[in-house]
Amino acid sequence: MRLKSHVVLKMLSHFEPTLLPHMVDIGRYNQRFLRVAFYSTQKARNEYNNDDKGIKKVALATNLANLVEESLSYSDRKAVGDGIDDKETGKTTLAKNLASLVQESYDVHEQKSKPKTREEVKRFLELRIKKRVKEQYRNGKFQDLMMKVIADSNTLKDAYDCIRATSNVDLASDGDNLSFDSMAEELANGNFDIVANTYSISTKGPKVKKEELIFPKLKLRVVQETIRIVLEIVYRPHFSKISHGFRSGRGHWSALKYIRKEISNPDWWFTMLINKKLDDCILTKLLSSMEEKIEDPCLCSIIREMFDANVLNLEFGSFPKGHGLPHEGVLSPILMNIYFDLFDRELYRMSMQYETLDSGYADEDRSQSKLRGWFRRQLNGNNMQQNNVVKNSGVRVHCCRFMDEVFFAISGPKEVAIAFKSDIERYLKSSLYLEVDNQNDLLACGDPRGVQFLGTLIKRRLKENAAVRAVHKLKEKVKMFSEQKQELWDKGVFRIGRKWLGHGLKKVKESEIKHLAEPNSVLHQISCYRKPGMETDHWYKVLLKIWMQDVNAKSAKIEEIILAKNIVEPALPKELTDSYYEFQKRAKEYITSETASTLALLPGPSSSPDSVFITEIIAPVNMIMKRLHRYGLTNREGYARTLHVLILLDDNQIIDWFAGIVQRWLRWYSECDNFAQVKQIVSNQVRMSCIRTLAAKYRIHEAEIEKKFDSELSRIPSTEEIELEEANTELNSQESTFDGALMYGITYSGLCLVSLARMVSESRPCYCFVMGCSVSVSCVYTLHVMERQKFPAWKTGFSSSIHPSLHRRKIGLCKQHLKDLFLGNISLQSIDFGAWR
């Protein structure tokens, strides 16, 4: 490859024009193949890594100049006779060296310019703490974690930065003036006062039941975050694979995928509803289990002090986890997983007992060891030939746990499933001191009711073959065709009815009712009842009123139906109306008829031994619509309406609030089989409610709002499938890199309703309530608690379990964090409700 001089000059001028005077003599060597004797960009990279300014200190122009100088000097040495072969020299051209240098410099620049995500920042900070924790591993246990790791100013500083990263605060900005050295000294000496670093909030109102919620102050929150990171480092490698909550690379989507794809041919399933507040028995059991891996009385002591101060909120089954609520507590997820790890280990023992030792219900096959098969399944996962496994073992036990929500599926006789369910309940009550609600019965997998898990409905149905799908597709076409004809018919008769009514009113106003003069007309016959002196138009309106009462017009949804049924259709030819209604009748019978006779004519799966069942994940569409009505987005009939609470917010803030609903739904329900219905709600209800809210704010027509905010409203996908699919694809790509342990309770946090309370005056300044943010705010907002739903709750994207003590609380948020709260980038856990009282 030969590089001409003008090409080289053009390349160099693109990067650094000042190099051109030094490159005049390069034309002499444009016909030679040059080999660079020595040049490396490692020096540039080292200077970049050691200095934040990087590229600024080692400019690309300097690197190019050094490369050319070295190339020229090497060529001169060759000219005086260095004895280097021309063939070997031609292997590396100047163009290749220049291209490599440019690429390396570009890579270094990209590495510098690309900002790190919050997950990467928190992962880096936790990695530094992990090194300190690993140094305390001696004799099979972690020792002196409190004195050597937690009571360390560097560890506390890293934990504080983790809190700021979770709150989406720039770490380069000024933070709170915390003295980490004094905090570390207090923790090391045992003088850290837990009670003094807490504050409480209670419910307001004379008719409201008094409930108190205790929050940690910032210092205690830093200590809790430090303990959380340390416990996560210790226990992360030991958690069971059936646990999906608060785990790296796991979440609700991994749990649902496991149920859908990994559990094959279950016969029975059920869920466990666990209810219990943290008491001394549970805490003692928790701390004793922690002693198996941690030998540190000081750490156990401070955890117990938090429990005594009621600042450790660990409550089983009180509310759906993952909403990012303040009363979840930063230590609740990891402590709950540590406590339920005892259950996970016991479950493995029970599953081995039922699958390998309980041979009374199994199909005996002495040629293969069932114990060996069980261990192979645990090592290889559930992707092996499960049909053969079921035949050999007879009983299969599946479990999936997300925090305190537990799902079980059993393959085998009903007696085995009942016995297994009894053993699980007995262990939870006797060994873990938990209360189990027996309302959830054991259901067959084919039961149409299904089971509720993670805010979704899980069902199992028979997969249709191609012939049955063709029949159903034909029915859908017939249904669509009949609906089109119904729409055209209604449109026609409504138009005729409105014309009839308008014509009558026009003639009345002109007083040209000629039918009164005709003796055979109905108006002439009833004209005797006309009062003396009554005007013609007045009398006509009275007659219309009497007629509307007679036909019971109030029962009709719209007035056009009254005109169509009583005026238009009786006037149409009888053959026309009869043929239309006969067609609609036949179409309805065909659509709603049972498919038993149709399936009997087809080679359906019911008669085939190779019947295939599939597991469906159903989003609670009805509950979503109820929540939309509860929050004021729709009326009782289900139509979008104006959300008056948000009218005083800025335009972008209003759109962000509605966009937050869409993003949460697209993330949470992307794996559901009825996701098309959710997308339809997004298009028809959420987007229209946003448009009408903006229209009410500006008091202009909705069409003008769509034109004015066309680019902003693109964040709320319309009815076009392309926009919805693009939004869903983007969120799925974000989910693939989502770390449930680092961002628990943020991405899927519930959306709360806030309203503008007042503007901040200079006499009483206010700063952002988000932990680690010191930006002054211009507005104070009011938090509205709409309801407090009991567990288990449907996941609908809204916060349905906020503590009532937070109702109508004033919070100060900067514009960036208000947007983050709406879009789900932060949760209510990041807000310090005691910052300004």
Sequence and secondary structure as in RCSB ss.txt:
>XXXX:A:sequence
MRLKSHVVLKMLSHFEPTLLPHMVDIGRYNQRFLRVAFYSTQKARNEYNNDDKGIKKVALATNLANLVEESLSYS
DRKAVGDGIDDKETGKTTLAKNLASLVQESYDVHEQKSKPKTREEVKRFLELRIKKRVKEQYRNGKFQDLMMKVI
ADSNTLKDAYDCIRATSNVDLASDGDNLSFDSMAEELANGNFDIVANTYSISTKGPKVKKEELIFPKLKLRVVQE
TIRIVLEIVYRPHFSKISHGFRSGRGHWSALKYIRKEISNPDWWFTMLINKKLDDCILTKLLSSMEEKIEDPCLC
SIIREMFDANVLNLEFGSFPKGHGLPHEGVLSPILMNIYFDLFDRELYRMSMQYETLDSGYADEDRSQSKLRGWF
RRQLNGNNMQQNNVVKNSGVRVHCCRFMDEVFFAISGPKEVAIAFKSDIERYLKSSLYLEVDNQNDLLACGDPRG
VQFLGTLIKRRLKENAAVRAVHKLKEKVKMFSEQKQELWDKGVFRIGRKWLGHGLKKVKESEIKHLAEPNSVLHQ
ISCYRKPGMETDHWYKVLLKIWMQDVNAKSAKIEEIILAKNIVEPALPKELTDSYYEFQKRAKEYITSETASTLA
LLPGPSSSPDSVFITEIIAPVNMIMKRLHRYGLTNREGYARTLHVLILLDDNQIIDWFAGIVQRWLRWYSECDNF
AQVKQIVSNQVRMSCIRTLAAKYRIHEAEIEKKFDSELSRIPSTEEIELEEANTELNSQESTFDGALMYGITYSG
LCLVSLARMVSESRPCYCFVMGCSVSVSCVYTLHVMERQKFPAWKTGFSSSIHPSLHRRKIGLCKQHLKDLFLGN
ISLQSIDFGAWR
>XXXX:A:secstr
    HHHHHHHHHHH GGGGGGGGGGGGGTTS    SS  SHHHHHHHHHSTTGGGTS HHHHHHHHHHHHHHHH
HHHHT     HHHHTTS HHHHHHHHHHHHHHHHHHHHS   HHHHHHHHHHHHHHHHHTTEETTEEE HIIIII
T HHHHHHHHHHHHHHTT  TTS      HHHHHHHHHHT   TGGGEEEEE  STTS   EEEEE HHHHHHHH
HHHHHHHHHHGGGS TTB TT TT SHHHHHHIIIII  S  EEEEEEEEEE  HHHHHHHHHHHTTTEE HHHH
HHHHHHHHTT    EETSS TTS  GGG SSHHHHHHHHHHHHHHHHHHHHHIIIII TTSS   TTS HHHHHH
HHHHHTT S HHHHHHHHS EEEEEEETTEEEEEEES HHHHHHHHHHHHHHHHHTS  EEETTS  EETT TT 
EEETTEEEEEEE   HHHHHHHHHHHHHHHHHHHHHHHHHHHHHHHHHHHHHHHHHHHHTT  GGGG TTSHHHH
HGGGS TT  HHHHHHHHHHHHHHHTTGGGSSSHHHHHIIIIIHHHS HHHHHHHHHHHHHHHHHHHS SHHHHH
HTT GGG TT  EEEEEE  HHHHHHHHHHTTSB TTS B   GGGTTS HHHHHHHHHHHHHHHHHHSTT TTH
HHHHHHIIIIIHHHHHHHHHHHHT  HHHHHHHTHHHHTTS  S HHHHHHHHHHHHHHHHT  TTTSTTTTT  
B EEEEEEE  TTS  B  BTT   B SEEEEEE   B  SS    SB  B  GGGTTEEEE  HHHHHHHHHTS
S GGGB TTS  
